[in-house]
Amino acid sequence: MGSGKRICITGTGSYLPERIMTNQDLEKLVDTTDEWIETRTGIKERHIAAADEPTSAMAAEAGKRALVDAGVAVEDVDVIICATITPDRILPSTACYTQHRIGAKNAFCFDVAAACSGFLYALKTAEGLLVANGYKTALVIGAEKMSAFIDWEDRGTCVLFGDGAGAVVLTVGDDSDAGSRGLLSSVIKSDGEYTDLLTYPAGGSETPASEETLKDKLHFLKMGGNTVFKHAVRCMGAAAEEAVSKAGLTKDDIDCVIPHQANLRIIQAISDRIDIPLGRFYNNLERVGNTTAASVPLALDEALKNGRVKKGDKVLFVVFGGGFTWGATVVEI
Ligand SMILES: CC(C)(COP(=O)(O)OP(=O)(O)OC[C@H]1O[C@@H](n2cnc3c(N)ncnc32)[C@H](O)[C@@H]1OP(=O)(O)O)[C@@H](O)C(=O)NCCC(=O)NCCS
């Protein structure tokens, strides 16, 4: 980082809605099978938010839990960044809704839209604010209600996604912190050539909502799954290797890899590519599916709470999503 400041994750929290939808439930909605979904994706079930539970409700719950975990008072939060592609509304930001829900009166708040990579983009943005702009505490949240943006008649997408939220508290490490604890390196990339491969085609300024767009279901997520798959493997593998080397580490120093939880076959391919065994990866997609920007912080919180990740561990996050966007971050917990 070069500033002498260490930016540390001092608390984590997550939230999953109560309702669980299994692959068997999906068999009743579209022409699919539990066997197809599990062998092609690794997913068995996902959580689905209630009708009166927007993204900010989940973000707020995860955020509150992270603040308690960090021992940080809500008034001390300087900034809330919410990574989401399923905002409560296009205007205002989900981060502002979240601020109101948790009572973080002193924070300034904004969203980051980088699809499944959003959490790492938000983390990098927060790091910059803490390192160079004098802020002391950031609440960085990934939260998604994908179920509201999915075409429940499209078997190519509806079997993949789930709802949920994860949050971390970032603070500036004080001098008493031992070792190199904190964010060690990150690599963040985009390629706008592929905007059409993962998109909501309508509802924005290019194609505003109309009777026609509703009829054609253009407000729902459309994805070229196969092409996304190939790019994801290549880009995530390269970003992971670059982030590890940028941190001055080798793959053997990494205690745990937390990848974006999109597809177990993508994760297996990354493991092969970067030569870190699958046993050193933390995966929960079997139970939660692809929760987009919530994926990494949700898995991180789980891994910390169940002891799979411990203080002092070096953890590699690696993500890929619409845009395309992708990246990797190494952090010492
Ligand atoms: C979506 C994904 C699981 C599809 O797996 P795939 O092996 O690429 O499968 P394909 O898209 O080539 O489809 C193979 C066949 O299965 C069918 N199929 C697709 N979804 C199906 C489902 N839910 N149930 C049964 N069959 C299905 C297709 O129609 C196709 O049939 P066809 O051969 O008769 O045309 C996979 O491409 C993927 O995970 N992509 C990454 C998506 C992602 O994670 N995006 C989020 C951002 S990273």
The ligand as an ORCA input file, in Angstrom:
! r2SCAN-3c Opt
* xyz 0 1
  C     -25.297    -21.655    -16.681
  C     -24.441    -22.906    -16.661
  C     -24.625    -23.676    -15.370
  C     -24.850    -23.804    -17.817
  O     -24.024    -24.946    -17.854
  P     -23.410    -25.415    -19.254
  O     -22.693    -26.667    -18.981
  O     -22.640    -24.241    -19.789
  O     -24.690    -25.703    -20.075
  P     -25.156    -25.067    -21.461
  O     -25.551    -23.641    -21.276
  O     -24.112    -25.372    -22.498
  O     -26.430    -25.933    -21.725
  C     -26.341    -27.354    -21.926
  C     -27.750    -27.851    -22.095
  O     -28.440    -27.834    -20.834
  C     -29.671    -27.156    -20.966
  N     -29.997    -26.488    -19.709
  C     -29.695    -25.219    -19.318
  N     -30.187    -25.005    -18.095
  C     -30.777    -26.140    -17.704
  C     -31.446    -26.519    -16.524
  N     -31.613    -25.695    -15.489
  N     -31.928    -27.788    -16.440
  C     -31.787    -28.653    -17.462
  N     -31.158    -28.338    -18.619
  C     -30.667    -27.105    -18.726
  C     -29.457    -26.198    -22.109
  O     -30.687    -25.830    -22.672
  C     -28.612    -27.007    -23.041
  O     -29.449    -27.889    -23.758
  P     -29.168    -28.211    -25.307
  O     -27.826    -28.862    -25.329
  O     -30.303    -29.113    -25.665
  O     -29.180    -26.883    -25.994
  C     -22.935    -22.523    -16.817
  O     -22.696    -22.052    -18.125
  C     -22.484    -21.483    -15.832
  O     -22.462    -21.716    -14.646
  N     -22.041    -20.311    -16.328
  C     -21.561    -19.259    -15.482
  C     -22.714    -18.501    -15.037
  C     -22.464    -17.631    -13.854
  O     -22.074    -18.087    -12.846
  N     -22.731    -16.352    -14.010
  C     -22.754    -15.428    -12.934
  C     -21.616    -14.512    -12.919
  S     -20.099    -15.312    -12.716
*
